[in-house]
Amino acid sequence: MPIFSKIILKSEFFNHQILSLCISIIGIILLVIPKDFDLKVEKSDIIFNILVFFSTSISSFILVMVKFLTHKYFLSPYFILLYIGFFSFIIFLLAFISYYLLNNFDEFKENFINENSISIIYIILDIIFYLILNVLSYLVIYFFSPTLLMVTDIINPIIQWIFSLFKNKITILDVILYSIGYSLVFFSSLIYNEIIIYNFFGLNSKTKKYLEEKQREELSIIDNDNDIDD
């Protein structure tokens, strides 16, 4: 997302953001080690992670483009969300029909065996909450920045990983690597979005808070000079 922001939105990389990206890369490497660098890793795992990489890259590109279109061409974020949702549904429908035409359609029917009305309620609630999530995410992009979503998006896999600890057998080494990896990625997102600011090595020189304070000081000096002139 920062890379697309740099290319499309012409955003600048400051010292604290470069530090944040370096920390996040270390965290991501630690998160990759337990699965991809394992001697027992399967080919399907590698293919899956490659597909995840491309899908998340496309998702990041779309979110940055939302910011670009809403501020460059003044399109409504609701219109963009409706547009994306409509064409995503068409693509999904075509893929769904093609898949079950090539395979046995009875396989689709088996998904609904032994299901009841509670399943329908779950599906409806899932659609409603997903809609609310997307609307709020697009509003965050419109009023703030796409990179701000990095802070909240990392919380989801962290929670999923914590729940997996109670379901799956995970080695102590995996627990240590995942804990450090997720902590570094979450911590780096806080630094990138200036929620955490360091006041050394010039890491605070280009932050919004520092620039606003500097602006107030300069205005104060100008006002004092005007009083002296008067």
C-alpha positions as CSV (number, residue, x, y, z in Angstrom):
1,M,0.0,0.0,0.0
2,P,2.8,2.5,0.7
3,I,4.4,1.6,-2.6
4,F,1.2,2.2,-4.6
5,S,0.6,5.4,-2.6
6,K,4.1,6.6,-3.6
7,I,3.5,5.8,-7.3
8,I,-0.2,6.9,-7.7
9,L,-0.7,9.5,-5.0
10,K,2.8,10.9,-5.2
11,S,3.3,10.5,-1.5
12,E,6.7,11.1,0.0
13,F,8.6,8.7,2.2
14,F,10.0,10.3,5.3
15,N,12.5,9.0,7.8
16,H,10.0,7.5,10.2
17,Q,8.1,5.8,7.4
18,I,11.3,4.3,6.0
19,L,12.1,3.0,9.5
20,S,8.5,1.6,9.7
21,L,8.8,-0.2,6.4
22,C,12.1,-1.8,7.4
23,I,10.6,-3.0,10.7
24,S,7.6,-4.4,8.9
25,I,9.8,-6.3,6.4
26,I,11.6,-8.0,9.3
27,G,8.2,-8.8,10.9
28,I,6.9,-10.3,7.6
29,I,10.0,-12.4,7.2
30,L,9.4,-13.8,10.7
31,L,5.8,-14.6,9.8
32,V,6.9,-16.4,6.6
33,I,9.6,-18.5,8.2
34,P,7.4,-21.0,10.1
35,K,5.6,-22.1,6.9
36,D,7.6,-21.3,3.8
37,F,11.1,-22.1,5.0
38,D,10.1,-25.4,6.7
39,L,11.8,-28.4,5.2
40,K,8.4,-30.1,5.0
41,V,6.7,-27.3,3.1
42,E,4.4,-28.5,0.3
43,K,4.1,-27.1,-3.1
44,S,0.5,-26.2,-2.5
45,D,1.5,-24.0,0.4
46,I,3.9,-22.1,-1.9
47,I,1.3,-21.6,-4.6
48,F,-1.3,-20.5,-2.0
49,N,1.1,-17.9,-0.6
50,I,1.9,-16.6,-4.1
51,L,-1.8,-16.2,-4.9
52,V,-2.3,-14.5,-1.5
53,F,0.5,-12.1,-2.4
54,F,-1.1,-11.2,-5.7
55,S,-4.6,-10.9,-4.3
56,T,-3.5,-8.6,-1.5
57,S,-1.4,-6.5,-3.9
58,I,-4.5,-6.0,-6.1
59,S,-6.6,-5.2,-3.0
60,S,-4.0,-2.6,-2.0
61,F,-4.0,-1.1,-5.5
62,I,-7.8,-0.8,-5.5
63,L,-7.8,1.0,-2.1
64,V,-5.2,3.5,-3.2
65,M,-7.1,4.1,-6.5
66,V,-10.2,4.8,-4.4
67,K,-8.3,7.7,-2.7
68,F,-7.0,8.8,-6.1
69,L,-10.4,8.8,-7.8
70,T,-12.3,10.5,-5.0
71,H,-9.8,13.4,-4.7
72,K,-8.6,13.7,-8.3
73,Y,-12.0,13.3,-10.1
74,F,-14.2,14.0,-7.1
75,L,-16.1,10.7,-7.3
76,S,-18.2,9.6,-4.4
77,P,-16.7,6.8,-2.3
78,Y,-20.2,5.2,-2.2
79,F,-20.4,5.2,-6.0
80,I,-17.0,3.6,-6.2
81,L,-18.1,1.0,-3.7
82,L,-21.3,0.3,-5.6
83,Y,-19.3,0.0,-8.9
84,I,-16.8,-2.4,-7.5
85,G,-19.4,-4.5,-5.7
86,F,-21.6,-4.8,-8.9
87,F,-18.7,-5.9,-11.2
88,S,-17.3,-8.2,-8.5
89,F,-20.7,-9.9,-8.2
90,I,-20.8,-10.3,-12.0
91,I,-17.3,-11.8,-12.1
92,F,-18.1,-14.1,-9.1
93,L,-21.4,-15.2,-10.7
94,L,-19.7,-16.1,-14.0
95,A,-16.9,-18.0,-12.2
96,F,-19.4,-19.8,-10.0
97,I,-21.6,-20.9,-13.0
98,S,-18.5,-22.0,-15.0
99,Y,-17.1,-24.0,-12.2
100,Y,-20.3,-26.0,-11.5
101,L,-21.0,-26.5,-15.2
102,L,-17.6,-28.1,-15.6
103,N,-18.1,-30.1,-12.4
104,N,-21.1,-31.9,-11.1
105,F,-23.9,-29.5,-10.0
106,D,-24.8,-32.0,-7.3
107,E,-21.7,-31.0,-5.5
108,F,-23.2,-27.5,-5.0
109,K,-26.4,-29.1,-3.6
110,E,-24.4,-31.0,-1.0
111,N,-23.3,-27.7,0.6
112,F,-26.8,-27.2,1.9
113,I,-27.5,-30.7,3.3
114,N,-28.4,-30.7,7.0
115,E,-28.5,-26.8,7.0
116,N,-31.2,-24.9,8.8
117,S,-32.6,-21.4,9.2
118,I,-29.7,-20.4,11.5
119,S,-27.3,-20.8,8.6
120,I,-29.4,-18.4,6.6
121,I,-29.3,-15.9,9.5
122,Y,-25.6,-16.2,9.6
123,I,-25.3,-15.5,5.9
124,I,-27.5,-12.4,6.1
125,L,-25.5,-11.1,9.1
126,D,-22.3,-11.8,7.3
127,I,-23.4,-9.8,4.3
128,I,-24.6,-6.9,6.5
129,F,-21.4,-6.7,8.6
130,Y,-19.2,-7.0,5.5
131,L,-21.1,-4.2,3.9
132,I,-20.7,-2.0,7.0
133,L,-17.0,-2.8,7.1
134,N,-16.5,-1.8,3.4
135,V,-18.4,1.4,3.8
136,L,-16.4,2.4,6.9
137,S,-13.1,1.4,5.2
138,Y,-13.9,3.5,2.2
139,L,-14.8,6.5,4.4
140,V,-11.5,6.1,6.2
141,I,-9.7,6.2,2.8
142,Y,-11.7,9.2,1.7
143,F,-11.2,11.3,4.9
144,F,-7.7,10.1,5.9
145,S,-5.3,7.8,4.1
146,P,-5.3,4.2,2.7
147,T,-2.3,3.4,4.8
148,L,-4.3,4.1,8.0
149,L,-6.1,0.8,7.3
150,M,-2.8,-1.1,8.0
151,V,-3.3,-0.4,11.7
152,T,-6.7,-2.2,11.9
153,D,-6.1,-4.8,9.2
154,I,-3.3,-6.4,11.1
155,I,-5.6,-6.9,14.1
156,N,-7.7,-9.5,12.1
157,P,-4.9,-12.1,11.4
158,I,-3.6,-11.6,15.0
159,I,-6.9,-12.5,16.5
160,Q,-7.3,-15.5,14.1
161,W,-3.8,-16.7,15.0
162,I,-4.6,-16.4,18.8
163,F,-7.7,-18.6,18.2
164,S,-5.7,-21.1,16.2
165,L,-3.4,-21.6,19.2
166,F,-6.3,-23.3,21.0
167,K,-7.3,-25.5,17.9
168,N,-4.0,-26.5,16.3
169,K,-0.8,-27.9,17.6
170,I,1.9,-25.3,17.2
171,T,5.6,-25.6,18.2
172,I,7.2,-23.2,20.7
173,L,9.4,-21.8,17.9
174,D,6.3,-21.0,15.8
175,V,4.7,-19.2,18.7
176,I,7.9,-17.1,19.3
177,L,8.3,-16.2,15.6
178,Y,4.6,-15.4,15.1
179,S,4.5,-13.3,18.2
180,I,7.5,-11.3,17.3
181,G,6.5,-11.0,13.7
182,Y,2.9,-9.8,14.3
183,S,4.2,-7.4,17.0
184,L,6.7,-5.8,14.6
185,V,4.2,-5.5,11.8
186,F,1.6,-3.9,14.1
187,F,4.2,-1.7,15.7
188,S,5.5,-0.5,12.3
189,S,2.0,0.4,11.2
190,L,1.7,2.7,14.3
191,I,5.0,4.4,13.4
192,Y,4.1,4.8,9.7
193,N,0.8,6.5,10.6
194,E,2.4,8.7,13.2
195,I,0.4,7.2,16.1
196,I,3.8,6.5,17.7
197,I,6.4,9.3,17.2
198,Y,10.1,9.1,18.1
199,N,11.9,12.3,19.0
200,F,15.4,11.3,18.0
201,F,17.5,10.9,14.9
202,G,15.2,13.4,13.1
203,L,12.3,10.8,13.0
204,N,9.8,13.5,14.1
205,S,10.9,16.2,11.7
206,K,8.4,15.4,9.0
207,T,5.5,14.3,11.1
208,K,2.2,16.1,11.0
209,K,2.3,17.0,14.7
210,Y,5.9,18.5,14.4
211,L,5.0,20.5,11.3
212,E,1.9,21.9,12.9
213,E,3.9,22.9,16.0
214,K,6.6,24.5,13.8
215,Q,3.9,26.4,11.9
216,R,2.4,27.7,15.2
217,E,5.8,28.8,16.3
218,E,6.5,30.6,13.0
219,L,3.0,32.4,13.2
220,S,3.8,33.4,16.8
221,I,7.1,34.9,15.7
222,I,5.4,36.8,12.9
223,D,2.7,38.1,15.3
224,N,5.4,39.3,17.7
225,D,7.3,41.0,14.9
226,N,4.1,42.8,13.9
227,D,3.5,44.0,17.4
228,I,7.1,45.3,17.6
229,D,6.7,47.2,14.3
230,D,3.4,48.7,15.5
